[in-house]
């Protein structure tokens, strides 16, 4: 990918503004400033946008930067100052997301029954694990990866190990995150340790901060150097400051929305690059962790990385726009909120599409009271793909114990809905279509 052109320095812009400022110039440039700030455009974008052709771009940029300086909310860390401007577009996105994924959202209104909620949750965590790993280079397909997770089989490649680790880590975050939990260096290391288990060539890198400056970020597939992280000696001080920022209350001078804080956490883990590998996966896992800790539990069901994976160049560019413009994370916030909105809409569409299926489950139970919710769903799912199923698959699909899954399947076999056979040491269950309860 092409590295964005770095904006002119603040000093150059200040000198130019002081030299050229007057009310006529401001009135002439104001319509163009409104366009740039409405979409929070980067200097690099101005070069190729015909709307600004023939204008003195440096002079225009000096006025844009002045406007942003008046509205900026600085986030001061040890050696870093992040800049953030909350635009009207961002305010609207934050409001819309709050209305749809707030912590008190009634999940039962969208997903009736705890068993179906667990099924949706497991499916979403699988999607997130797969997409987050594919963003970092995992090459297996969704179908193969999901089959591995559902069958609970051992990974056969480093890519599958990455996906399994991501899935286990997401489950760990879901089960162990407490409300208003504090971020610590140990918790960052623990998440990284889980997410990189058995993926390093050298043992001992899991959950360990890097001890040299050999790690650099390259763009695929050109293998072009695009970013050099800070010196390894500054990792712990920076992370300590980051933890203080995440754990602190609101600033005396302004309020930062939890989504913005989560995205800033995501950005800073990427900037600091504290580990030899797995920084991106760790950053996205911490994004989830923070929002779940802030009572946005509905996001457990939303695979944000799937939306990001569909725009990998924009994801990298959002990082670079922020990094090249004095760590102005507004670009990164804007991109992530947009992808989060896409992911939430995708989940809502998925739930709406399955309403007819959910009604079929409830109707099946009504006419066959000996079936529980999971058993009805198992029969409906098996009637679609005509493939045998194992106890481990049912256990994973509904996030239940092995014994509960075994009881469900054996009971279905006893009622005549399933036929059993052995494959190696595993019991397999095949649907008997002639006995279907509909």
Number of C-alpha atoms within 10 A of each C-alpha: 14 10 16 16 15 15 16 13 11 14 10 11 21 15 11 17 19 10 10 12 13 10 9 9 13 14 11 11 19 15 10 17 20 12 13 19 18 13 14 20 16 21 21 15 12 17 13 10 9 8 11 16 11 7 11 10 14 17 18 23 23 24 22 22 17 15 14 18 14 9 14 17 19 14 18 13 18 12 10 13 13 20 20 24 21 20 18 12 14 21 11 12 17 19 13 13 15 15 12 15 18 17 17 12 15 11 15 11 8 13 19 14 14 14 18 18 17 18 20 21 23 22 20 21 22 25 23 26 29 31 26 27 28 21 19 16 12 18 15 16 14 14 9 11 22 19 13 18 21 20 18 15 12 11 16 9 12 15 21 24 21 28 29 28 25 29 25 18 23 25 18 14 20 18 9 12 17 15 14 13 14 15 20 16 12 10 13 20 18 16 24 28 20 21 29 24 18 17 19 14 7 8 9 11 19 23 22 15 18 18 14 10 13 11 19 13 14 14 15 11 7 9 10 13 12 15 17 15 16 17 16 18 13 13 19 14 13 20 22 16 16 23 18 15 19 19 15 10 10 12 11 6 6 9 10 15 14 16 21 21 18 23 25 24 22 25 25 21 24 21 19 19 26 28 23 19 19 22 21 20 27 28 25 21 24 24 21 25 26 28 23 22 19 19 18 21 21 19 21 22 22 28 27 28 26 23 21 23 19 13 15 13 14 16 17 16 19 22 21 21 27 21 19 18 19 16 21 22 26 25 23 27 26 21 21 23 19 16 21 23 20 18 21 21 14 17 18 15 11 12 16 14 11 12 14 10 15 21 12 16 21 16 14 22 19 12 11 13 10 12 20 16 17 22 20 21 22 18 23 20 13 18 15 8 8 12 12 15 20 19 23 21 19 24 20 20 23 20 16 15 13 15 11 12 23 17 12 20 25 17 16 21 17 12 12 14 20 23 16 16 11 9 7 7 6 11 15 18 22 19 23 16 13 8 11 14 14 9
